[in-house]
């Protein structure tokens, strides 16, 4: 099923037990209200399976489970270009919707074999999770505008996370990000973290452990982080050598190959390949390598112009300055609000007619190209006001 251009969330369930959300494509959420528009939002379920979905271009978080959800399995999903986080085990829930009045948001739950690309905030994280596990996930270009590649925090009711496990994951911080790799806030439990790959092309290896009562630690080196949390002793800070042209599978010679540890919860990979395939488990969502090359990143569209045609139409035009894009995304903001994706176009596009505008309104537009590597820089911003 393809669910797209929704008013708010793509799929939302509440207190639905034994729910299975599988093999859907969900994109362009929050057309009406982009302030709270997840791809998949599961509240208060007992046993939930979220598997094999392609979630992209969401106004807020790609996938989360919350509200006292127990025994959730989030596996084999591809989540791309989210306005907030990629995948969260636990998030904020109003007290009235918490299942059976419990305090933790997600309990005894796991996220495994997922691929998260271009999240604006955390790639993976937990808000008030209790016994939550993140295993063999691949996160690319995380924390583009805030938070951290991996983040653990309490909810608004000060319920802390506890018993968090983080193993066999790949985290690539966005090259332009100034945010930390990890942000722990009011998390006093031991973080069980090992056999991960952390990579920053800019050499940004900050790790934060913060407490509201004081005594916070801000480590600026990986070795200081290892000592500070007594973990990640078998992890690396190295380029994982992944192919953006093949779902970020490891290339030949990748340090992810055979470098993971056997995990009882992870017997196959993102595509169903049995683990291990070689001498040991691979780190990340894939088992095995590829020879598919990574395409060059797309260049930003140039010379965007917005022209008012009528009270219900604005025409956009721009110059395609890239030869490697697979498409373009058109974003619009109304009266100083946040930009929201309103259209996705194919390669070589250089125009778009916005026929969803309202009379006597001011709009701002911007366009970006994208391909498997990620999103280009945005074009210039162009403004238009519709007629009365």
LUMMIZA-268861 format. One line per 8 residues: number of its first residue (from 1); their letters; for each residue x, y, z of N, C-alpha, C. Coordinates in steps of 0.02 Angstrom, whole numbers, plus 50000, padded with zeros to 5 digits. Layout:
NUM) a) X:Y:Z:X:Y:Z:X:Y:Z  ...
//
This chain:
1) xxxxxxxx) 50042:49940:50000:50000:50000:50000:50044:50062:50000  50025:50113:49961:50061:50176:49960:50017:50229:49992  50040:50254:50049:50003:50305:50086:50044:50369:50082  50015:50422:50054:50055:50481:50041:50014:50545:50045  50051:50600:50057:50021:50667:50061:49963:50667:50111  49977:50643:50170:49926:50638:50222:49919:50704:50259  49861:50713:50290:49850:50773:50330:49898:50777:50388  49905:50721:50425:49954:50717:50480:49992:50651:50472
9) xxxxxxxx) 49983:50603:50518:50020:50540:50516:50003:50499:50453  50051:50454:50436:50036:50407:50383:49993:50350:50409  50019:50313:50458:49981:50259:50492:49985:50272:50566  49929:50268:50600:49927:50277:50672:49880:50226:50703  49905:50191:50755:49863:50143:50791:49864:50160:50865  49810:50142:50900:49805:50154:50972:49777:50094:51007  49817:50066:51053:49798:50008:51093:49776:49949:51048  49809:49941:50992:49794:49885:50947:49845:49830:50961
17) xxxxxxxx) 49823:49774:50987:49868:49719:51006:49880:49672:50947  49941:49643:50947:49962:49598:50893:49955:49630:50824  49969:49695:50821:49963:49731:50759:50025:49718:50715  50014:49711:50650:50068:49702:50602:50061:49756:50549  50114:49796:50541:50116:49848:50489:50175:49830:50444  50160:49806:50384:50211:49772:50344:50208:49791:50270  50267:49803:50242:50276:49811:50169:50234:49867:50139  50232:49923:50174:50198:49983:50148:50249:50035:50126
25) xxxxxxxx) 50229:50079:50081:50267:50139:50068:50227:50198:50095  50261:50240:50135:50228:50296:50168:50271:50357:50157  50242:50410:50128:50281:50469:50114:50241:50533:50114  50276:50588:50124:50248:50655:50119:50190:50665:50168  50206:50656:50232:50156:50665:50284:50150:50739:50303  50095:50756:50336:50088:50822:50366:50072:50878:50318  50036:50863:50265:50018:50916:50218:49973:50968:50251  49927:50944:50294:49883:50991:50330:49915:51017:50393
33) xxxxxxxx) 49947:50973:50432:49977:50992:50496:50045:50958:50502  50099:50993:50484:50165:50963:50486:50197:50961:50556  50162:50985:50607:50191:50987:50674:50192:50919:50708  50150:50873:50687:50145:50807:50718:50122:50758:50665  50169:50735:50625:50150:50695:50565:50202:50642:50552  50199:50588:50593:50246:50533:50586:50227:50489:50525  50275:50448:50504:50260:50398:50454:50218:50342:50485  50243:50313:50540:50206:50261:50577:50209:50278:50651
41) xxxxxxxx) 50151:50280:50683:50144:50300:50753:50102:50246:50788  50135:50207:50830:50100:50152:50866:50098:50171:50940  50037:50173:50968:50026:50194:51037:49996:50136:51077  50030:50116:51130:50001:50071:51180:49982:50002:51155  50022:49973:51111:50008:49905:51086:50043:49853:51129  50012:49795:51135:50045:49736:51163:50061:49690:51105  50123:49685:51088:50150:49650:51030:50133:49689:50966  50184:49719:50938:50177:49757:50875:50236:49740:50830
49) xxxxxxxx) 50221:49728:50767:50274:49713:50718:50270:49765:50663  50325:49801:50652:50330:49851:50599:50388:49829:50555  50372:49803:50496:50422:49766:50457:50418:49783:50383  50476:49793:50353:50481:49797:50280:50449:49858:50248  50440:49911:50286:50409:49971:50259:50461:50019:50231  50442:50058:50181:50483:50112:50155:50449:50176:50175  50479:50212:50222:50451:50273:50250:50497:50331:50230  50470:50382:50199:50513:50435:50173:50477:50502:50173
57) xxxxxxxx) 50516:50554:50176:50491:50623:50170:50434:50637:50219  50447:50621:50282:50397:50634:50334:50409:50703:50365  50356:50735:50385:50363:50801:50416:50397:50796:50484  50383:50741:50520:50415:50731:50585:50451:50664:50585  50442:50622:50636:50481:50560:50643:50456:50506:50594  50502:50464:50572:50484:50411:50526:50441:50357:50558  50468:50325:50611:50432:50271:50646:50444:50279:50721  50390:50276:50760:50401:50266:50832:50345:50225:50862
65) xxxxxxxx) 50363:50193:50919:50314:50158:50961:50317:50191:51029  50260:50198:51061:50258:50236:51124:50195:50218:51163  50182:50257:51217:50120:50250:51255:50115:50185:51293  50172:50157:51314:50171:50094:51351:50169:50033:51306  50189:50040:51243:50192:49983:51197:50242:49931:51223  50222:49867:51221:50265:49812:51242:50279:49765:51183  50338:49737:51184:50358:49686:51136:50347:49709:51063  50375:49767:51049:50374:49792:50980:50437:49770:50944
73) xxxxxxxx) 50429:49749:50882:50485:49732:50838:50482:49778:50777  50533:49819:50770:50538:49864:50713:50598:49840:50672  50584:49807:50615:50638:49774:50580:50632:49779:50504  50689:49784:50472:50692:49782:50399:50658:49840:50365  50654:49897:50398:50623:49956:50368:50677:50001:50339  50658:50039:50287:50702:50091:50259:50667:50157:50271  50702:50201:50306:50674:50266:50327:50720:50320:50300  50693:50366:50260:50734:50416:50227:50703:50485:50232
81) xxxxxxxx) 50746:50535:50241:50727:50605:50238:50669:50622:50285  50683:50616:50349:50632:50631:50399:50642:50702:50427  50587:50734:50443:50590:50801:50471:50613:50802:50543  50603:50747:50579:50629:50740:50647:50674:50678:50649  50660:50631:50693:50703:50573:50702:50687:50517:50652  50731:50468:50649:50720:50410:50605:50674:50359:50637  50700:50323:50688:50662:50271:50723:50672:50281:50798  50617:50283:50835:50619:50291:50908:50582:50234:50942
89) xxxxxxxx) 50613:50204:50992:50578:50158:51037:50560:50198:51099  50500:50225:51098:50477:50271:51149:50476:50342:51123  50423:50378:51140:50418:50449:51123:50369:50481:51172  50349:50542:51161:50305:50577:51208:50232:50557:51198  50199:50539:51253:50128:50521:51250:50091:50557:51307  50033:50585:51292:49992:50614:51345:49970:50559:51393  49966:50576:51457:49953:50527:51509:49888:50488:51496  49838:50520:51468:49774:50487:51458:49778:50429:51408
97) xxxxxxxx) 49830:50429:51366:49836:50377:51315:49886:50322:51334  49918:50327:51392:49966:50277:51413:49931:50211:51429  49955:50156:51402:49923:50091:51411:49927:50069:51484  49870:50059:51514:49864:50033:51582:49901:50076:51633  49911:50139:51617:49942:50185:51665:50016:50173:51677  50049:50135:51635:50121:50123:51645:50160:50187:51633  50222:50189:51657:50263:50248:51650:50309:50246:51589  50341:50189:51574:50385:50188:51515:50345:50192:51450
105) xxxxxxxx) 50376:50220:51399:50343:50229:51334:50347:50166:51292  50404:50131:51293:50414:50069:51254:50450:50019:51299  50425:49958:51301:50449:49908:51348:50465:49844:51310  50523:49814:51325:50543:49750:51295:50537:49750:51219  50567:49800:51188:50559:49810:51116:50626:49814:51081  50627:49802:51015:50688:49798:50978:50681:49832:50910  50735:49866:50888:50741:49891:50820:50802:49858:50789  50793:49820:50735:50848:49783:50706:50844:49783:50629
113) xxxxxxxx) 50903:49782:50599:50908:49777:50526:50871:49832:50488  50870:49892:50517:50839:49949:50483:50892:49993:50451  50872:50029:50398:50916:50077:50365:50883:50146:50372  50919:50192:50402:50894:50260:50413:50941:50309:50378  50914:50350:50333:50955:50396:50293:50926:50466:50298  50970:50514:50311:50952:50585:50312:50898:50604:50362  50903:50582:50424:50857:50608:50475:50880:50678:50496  50834:50724:50505:50853:50790:50528:50880:50789:50599
121) xxxxxxxx) 50853:50743:50640:50873:50738:50710:50906:50670:50721  50890:50636:50775:50923:50572:50791:50905:50519:50740  50954:50479:50722:50940:50422:50678:50902:50368:50715  50926:50351:50775:50893:50304:50819:50892:50335:50889  50842:50314:50929:50840:50340:50996:50784:50310:51037  50785:50329:51101:50733:50305:51147:50712:50362:51193  50647:50370:51201:50619:50417:51249:50581:50375:51300  50608:50371:51361:50577:50332:51415:50566:50259:51395
129) xxxxxxxx) 50616:50230:51363:50613:50159:51346:50638:50116:51404  50611:50056:51410:50630:50010:51464:50646:49942:51432  50709:49923:51435:50733:49861:51403:50721:49865:51328  50755:49912:51296:50750:49921:51224:50818:49907:51192  50816:49876:51132:50877:49852:51101:50881:49878:51029  50939:49902:51011:50953:49926:50943:51010:49883:50916  50995:49842:50867:51043:49793:50843:51046:49791:50767  51107:49795:50741:51120:49788:50669:51080:49836:50626
137) xxxxxxxx) 51079:49899:50646:51049:49952:50605:51103:49993:50570  51086:50024:50514:51131:50069:50478:51100:50138:50475  51135:50187:50501:51110:50256:50504:51159:50301:50466  51133:50338:50417:51174:50379:50373:51153:50452:50377  51203:50496:50382:51191:50569:50381:51143:50590:50436  51158:50568:50497:51114:50583:50554:51126:50652:50582  51077:50676:50619:51081:50740:50656:51099:50798:50610  51064:50803:50554:51078:50856:50506:51064:50925:50536
145) xxxxxxxx) 51014:50929:50581:50998:50995:50608:50993:50996:50684  51002:50939:50718:50998:50940:50791:51003:50872:50822  51004:50870:50890:51006:50811:50931:51071:50772:50922  51070:50709:50904:51130:50668:50899:51115:50609:50854  51167:50573:50834:51156:50513:50793:51115:50462:50833  51130:50455:50898:51093:50411:50943:51077:50450:51006  51014:50447:51028:50991:50489:51083:50946:50451:51130  50958:50459:51195:50917:50426:51247:50899:50479:51299
153) xxxxxxxx) 50833:50489:51309:50809:50542:51354:50747:50518:51391  50728:50553:51446:50663:50538:51478:50606:50571:51440  50544:50554:51459:50487:50588:51428:50469:50649:51470  50416:50683:51451:50396:50745:51485:50375:50734:51557  50361:50671:51576:50342:50656:51645:50402:50632:51686  50462:50643:51658:50525:50627:51692:50535:50552:51703  50503:50511:51662:50516:50440:51664:50580:50427:51625  50633:50404:51657:50696:50395:51622:50696:50331:51580
161) xxxxxxxx) 50739:50329:51532:50752:50266:51497:50796:50222:51541  50791:50156:51530:50834:50110:51567:50845:50047:51524  50900:50012:51540:50916:49949:51507:50916:49956:51431  50958:50002:51405:50965:50013:51334:51025:49976:51308  51016:49939:51254:51070:49900:51222:51081:49924:51151  51144:49931:51132:51162:49959:51067:51220:49919:51039  51206:49873:50991:51260:49830:50966:51255:49819:50891  51313:49815:50860:51319:49799:50788:51287:49851:50742
169) xxxxxxxx) 51287:49914:50764:51257:49967:50723:51310:50009:50689  51292:50039:50633:51334:50088:50599:51301:50156:50605  51339:50205:50630:51315:50273:50635:51361:50319:50596  51335:50353:50546:51372:50403:50508:51340:50471:50522  51378:50514:50555:51354:50582:50569:51355:50623:50505  51306:50666:50495:51306:50709:50437:51371:50750:50436  51400:50756:50376:51466:50788:50370:51466:50860:50394  51409:50894:50390:51406:50964:50411:51379:50972:50483
177) xxxxxxxx) 51363:50918:50516:51334:50922:50583:51385:50940:50635  51364:50980:50683:51406:50996:50741:51380:50962:50804  51335:50916:50796:51303:50882:50852:51345:50821:50873  51332:50794:50934:51370:50736:50957:51347:50671:50923  51390:50621:50929:51370:50554:50907:51315:50527:50952  51324:50534:51018:51277:50508:51067:51258:50563:51116  51194:50566:51133:51171:50610:51185:51128:50570:51234  51152:50562:51295:51115:50530:51348:51094:50584:51397
185) xxxxxxxx) 51031:50586:51415:51007:50636:51462:50968:50603:51519  50991:50615:51580:50961:50584:51640:50955:50509:51632  51006:50479:51602:51009:50406:51595:51063:50381:51642  51042:50351:51697:51090:50329:51749:51108:50256:51744  51073:50218:51704:51089:50147:51695:51154:50140:51655  51182:50080:51656:51237:50065:51612:51211:50059:51540  51245:50091:51493:51229:50083:51423:51269:50024:51396  51234:49972:51375:51268:49913:51348:51280:49926:51274
193) xxxxxxxx) 51339:49949:51257:51355:49970:51189:51421:49939:51168  51420:49905:51110:51482:49874:51086:51473:49852:51013  51531:49841:50981:51534:49816:50912:51497:49862:50863  51502:49927:50874:51472:49976:50830:51526:50011:50789  51506:50041:50733:51550:50085:50695:51522:50155:50699  51564:50202:50720:51547:50273:50724:51590:50310:50674  51560:50351:50631:51601:50387:50582:51576:50458:50571  51624:50504:50573:51612:50574:50556:51665:50595:50505
201) xxxxxxxx) 51644:50614:50446:51691:50635:50395:51729:50697:50417  51698:50736:50461:51730:50797:50486:51772:50784:50549  51775:50722:50571:51813:50706:50631:51780:50729:50695  51713:50733:50694:51674:50758:50751:51653:50699:50795  51692:50684:50847:51677:50628:50890:51663:50652:50961  51606:50685:50968:51583:50708:51034:51531:50659:51060  51534:50646:51125:51486:50602:51158:51465:50636:51223  51400:50643:51232:51374:50681:51290:51334:50635:51336
209) xxxxxxxx) 51348:50643:51401:51305:50613:51452:51286:50668:51501  51223:50689:51498:51201:50747:51536:51151:50728:51590  51155:50765:51645:51108:50755:51700:51079:50823:51720  51014:50825:51732:50981:50888:51750:51003:50911:51819  51030:50866:51859:51052:50883:51927:51126:50900:51931  51160:50900:51873:51231:50915:51872:51273:50852:51864  51338:50862:51855:51383:50805:51846:51384:50778:51776  51370:50821:51727:51369:50799:51657:51440:50789:51631
217) xxxxxxxx) 51445:50748:51579:51510:50735:51547:51503:50749:51473  51552:50785:51446:51554:50802:51375:51621:50778:51348  51621:50717:51322:51684:50688:51298:51695:50708:51225  51756:50727:51209:51772:50749:51141:51814:50699:51102  51828:50643:51132:51864:50589:51097:51829:50523:51110  51839:50477:51064:51807:50411:51071:51836:50373:51129  51901:50378:51140:51932:50342:51196:51905:50367:51263  51892:50433:51268:51864:50459:51330:51793:50432:51341
225) xxxxxxxx) 51755:50427:51287:51688:50398:51291:51691:50325:51314  51736:50286:51285:51743:50215:51305:51756:50209:51380  51802:50249:51404:51819:50246:51475:51762:50272:51518  51729:50325:51495:51676:50357:51534:51616:50312:51545  51598:50273:51493:51539:50229:51500:51558:50156:51506  51624:50142:51504:51648:50073:51507:51613:50030:51455  51616:50054:51392:51583:50018:51338:51615:50033:51271  51587:50003:51220:51611:50011:51151:51684:49990:51143
233) xxxxxxxx) 51705:49941:51182:51776:49920:51179:51793:49885:51115  51744:49856:51080:51757:49823:51017:51727:49862:50958  51715:49927:50969:51688:49970:50917:51744:50009:50883  51726:50042:50827:51776:50077:50786:51752:50147:50769  51799:50192:50758:51784:50257:50726:51820:50256:50659  51783:50236:50608:51814:50225:50542:51760:50231:50489  51780:50251:50429:51734:50252:50372:51710:50181:50359  51644:50167:50362:51620:50099:50353:51624:50074:50281
241) xxxxxxxx) 51637:50120:50233:51644:50101:50162:51580:50066:50138  51528:50105:50131:51463:50080:50110:51446:50106:50040  51403:50070:50005:51382:50091:49938:51314:50125:49941  51314:50190:49929:51250:50226:49926:51210:50206:49866  51242:50174:49817:51206:50151:49758:51172:50084:49768  51182:50052:49826:51153:49987:49839:51131:49982:49912  51088:50029:49932:51058:50029:49999:51109:50027:50055  51167:50057:50043:51219:50063:50094:51244:49996:50118
249) xxxxxxxx) 51250:49949:50071:51283:49886:50086:51359:49897:50091  51393:49856:50129:51466:49863:50133:51499:49847:50066  51549:49886:50050:51591:49873:49991:51646:49823:50011  51678:49795:49961:51735:49752:49974:51786:49790:50016  51811:49759:50068:51860:49792:50111:51829:49833:50167  51763:49832:50173:51731:49870:50226:51750:49842:50295  51764:49886:50343:51779:49862:50411:51718:49833:50447  51659:49839:50417:51599:49810:50447:51595:49735:50438
257) xxxxxxxx) 51630:49708:50389:51625:49638:50371:51658:49594:50425  51620:49546:50450:51644:49497:50499:51666:49529:50565  51648:49591:50578:51672:49626:50637:51621:49631:50693  51561:49606:50681:51509:49610:50733:51512:49551:50780  51465:49551:50826:51461:49495:50873:51396:49457:50861  51395:49391:50874:51333:49354:50865:51280:49378:50914  51220:49389:50888:51165:49412:50929:51105:49365:50920  51079:49343:50975:51025:49295:50974:50963:49322:50939
265) xxxxxxxx) 50953:49387:50942:50893:49418:50913:50899:49430:50838  50960:49422:50810:50971:49441:50740:51001:49382:50703  50959:49344:50667:50982:49285:50631:50983:49295:50555  50951:49350:50532:50952:49367:50461:50967:49441:50455  50973:49466:50392:50988:49537:50382:50928:49573:50352  50938:49634:50329:50885:49676:50301:50847:49640:50246  50881:49603:50204:50849:49571:50147:50832:49498:50159  50843:49474:50220:50826:49405:50237:50884:49356:50231
273) xxxxxxxx) 50944:49380:50215:51002:49336:50210:51021:49311:50280  51035:49247:50284:51053:49217:50348:51120:49244:50373  51124:49260:50437:51186:49280:50468:51214:49221:50508  51282:49213:50511:51331:49250:50473:51341:49220:50403  51369:49261:50359:51383:49237:50291:51456:49220:50283  51499:49253:50320:51571:49241:50317:51596:49212:50382  51655:49236:50403:51686:49210:50464:51651:49235:50527  51614:49290:50521:51579:49318:50579:51521:49361:50557
281) xxxxxxxx) 51485:49387:50605:51429:49432:50590:51454:49499:50564  51420:49526:50515:51437:49593:50491:51401:49645:50534  51432:49703:50540:51401:49760:50574:51355:49797:50526  51298:49819:50550:51251:49855:50508:51193:49812:50485  51151:49840:50442:51089:49807:50422:51100:49751:50371  51158:49749:50338:51170:49700:50285:51223:49649:50305  51214:49590:50278:51264:49537:50283:51292:49525:50213  51357:49534:50205:51387:49525:50139:51402:49592:50106
289) xxxxxxxx) 51438:49589:50050:51463:49650:50017:51432:49659:49948  51446:49717:49919:51422:49733:49852:51479:49765:49812  51473:49765:49747:51521:49799:49704:51490:49859:49670  51427:49875:49687:51393:49932:49656:51425:49997:49681  51446:50039:49636:51480:50101:49654:51431:50153:49681  51457:50199:49720:51418:50254:49746:51415:50310:49695  51356:50334:49676:51352:50390:49628:51374:50455:49661  51393:50505:49622:51410:50569:49651:51348:50603:49680
297) xxxxxxxx) 51356:50645:49732:51298:50680:49759:51272:50732:49709  51207:50746:49710:51180:50795:49663:51198:50867:49683  51201:50910:49634:51212:50981:49645:51146:51016:49659  51149:51074:49690:51088:51111:49706:51055:51139:49643  50989:51137:49638:50955:51172:49584:50970:51247:49587  50969:51279:49530:50987:51349:49526:50929:51391:49500  50930:51455:49519:50886:51507:49489:50812:51490:49495  50790:51472:49554:50719:51458:49565:50679:51523:49559
305) xxxxxxxx) 50624:51520:49522:50579:51577:49513:50508:51553:49526  50470:51592:49566:50399:51578:49579:50357:51632:49547  50308:51612:49506:50267:51659:49470:50193:51647:49486  50159:51699:49510:50088:51692:49523:50049:51693:49458  50009:51640:49447:49969:51635:49386:49898:51656:49399  49872:51637:49456:49802:51653:49474:49794:51648:49549  49733:51654:49572:49720:51647:49644:49729:51576:49669  49735:51528:49624:49742:51457:49644:49801:51422:49611
313) xxxxxxxx) 49848:51461:49583:49905:51428:49551:49967:51471:49553  50023:51439:49572:50090:51469:49568:50135:51422:49528  50168:51449:49478:50214:51410:49437:50286:51420:49461  50323:51365:49464:50393:51366:49484:50436:51344:49425  50494:51374:49419:50543:51353:49369:50613:51360:49398  50658:51316:49378:50727:51317:49402:50772:51285:49350  50837:51288:49362:50886:51256:49318:50913:51194:49351  50913:51139:49315:50941:51077:49340:51017:51079:49328
321) xxxxxxxx) 51055:51082:49382:51128:51088:49376:51164:51024:49391  51127:50969:49397:51157:50905:49414:51142:50853:49361  51186:50805:49354:51175:50749:49308:51166:50683:49344  51165:50686:49411:51163:50624:49449:51102:50616:49493  51053:50662:49488:50995:50657:49531:50948:50602:49507  50911:50575:49555:50856:50529:49538:50789:50564:49543  50789:50625:49570:50727:50663:49574:50737:50729:49609  50682:50766:49615:50681:50831:49649:50625:50831:49700
329) xxxxxxxx) 50635:50866:49755:50582:50878:49803:50567:50952:49806  50503:50969:49802:50481:51038:49804:50451:51051:49873  50475:51103:49907:50451:51119:49974:50419:51188:49976  50369:51194:50019:50332:51257:50024:50322:51276:50097  50327:51340:50112:50310:51366:50178:50258:51421:50170  50213:51424:50219:50159:51473:50218:50169:51524:50274  50171:51587:50257:50172:51641:50306:50225:51631:50360  50286:51615:50340:50340:51609:50388:50342:51543:50426
337) xxxxxxxx) 50298:51495:50407:50298:51431:50441:50353:51385:50415  50351:51323:50437:50402:51274:50418:50391:51251:50346  50446:51234:50313:50441:51206:50246:50416:51134:50249  50372:51117:50202:50343:51051:50197:50349:51028:50125  50366:50964:50115:50370:50937:50047:50300:50933:50017  50292:50963:49959:50226:50961:49926:50228:50920:49861  50287:50903:49837:50291:50864:49775:50360:50832:49769  50361:50774:49738:50423:50742:49719:50420:50729:49644
345) xxxxxxxx) 50471:50750:49609:50472:50745:49536:50529:50701:49514  50527:50679:49453:50578:50635:49427:50641:50674:49406  50691:50638:49381:50753:50671:49359:50741:50718:49301  50784:50769:49297:50784:50819:49242:50725:50867:49245  50684:50864:49296:50628:50911:49301:50654:50982:49312  50620:51031:49283:50640:51101:49291:50579:51147:49300  50521:51118:49316:50462:51159:49327:50410:51120:49367  50365:51157:49399:50311:51127:49437:50256:51178:49445
353) xxxxxxxx) 50193:51157:49439:50135:51200:49449:50102:51182:49516  50102:51228:49562:50070:51217:49627:49998:51242:49623  49952:51195:49620:49881:51211:49614:49844:51200:49680  49881:51194:49735:49850:51184:49800:49851:51247:49843  49872:51303:49814:49875:51366:49851:49805:51395:49860  49800:51440:49908:49736:51474:49922:49742:51548:49904  49685:51580:49891:49687:51651:49871:49716:51696:49925  49750:51748:49902:49776:51801:49946:49820:51774:50002
361) xxxxxxxx) 49864:51728:49985:49912:51700:50032:49983:51710:50006  50029:51717:50053:50100:51723:50036:50135:51656:50048  50174:51634:49999:50208:51570:50003:50282:51580:49987  50323:51535:50016:50394:51531:49999:50409:51460:49975  50452:51454:49926:50468:51390:49896:50544:51379:49894  50562:51315:49897:50632:51295:49885:50631:51225:49855  50685:51209:49819:50689:51145:49784:50757:51114:49799  50758:51048:49806:50821:51011:49815:50820:50949:49770
369) xxxxxxxx) 50878:50930:49746:50885:50868:49709:50905:50813:49758  50892:50751:49740:50913:50696:49783:50932:50635:49740  50973:50593:49770:50988:50527:49742:51004:50481:49801  51033:50423:49787:51045:50375:49840:51095:50400:49892  51137:50448:49873:51186:50475:49919:51152:50520:49971  51101:50557:49949:51066:50602:49995:51035:50660:49959  51025:50714:49996:50991:50774:49971:51044:50826:49954  51034:50861:49899:51078:50917:49881:51066:50976:49927
377) xxxxxxxx) 51109:51026:49925:51090:51090:49956:51027:51117:49922  50991:51159:49959:50930:51187:49931:50946:51242:49880  50899:51253:49835:50902:51310:49790:50892:51374:49831  50895:51430:49797:50874:51492:49828:50799:51487:49845  50777:51528:49892:50706:51531:49909:50670:51582:49865  50613:51562:49838:50574:51607:49795:50505:51617:49827  50481:51679:49825:50417:51696:49858:50365:51715:49806  50301:51703:49824:50246:51723:49781:50184:51734:49824
385) xxxx) 50142:51781:49804:50079:51795:49838:50023:51785:49788  49974:51744:49805:49919:51731:49759:49871:51790:49757  49833:51792:49703:49785:51847:49694:49724:51838:49738  49690:51892:49749:49629:51890:49791:49573:51854:49755
//
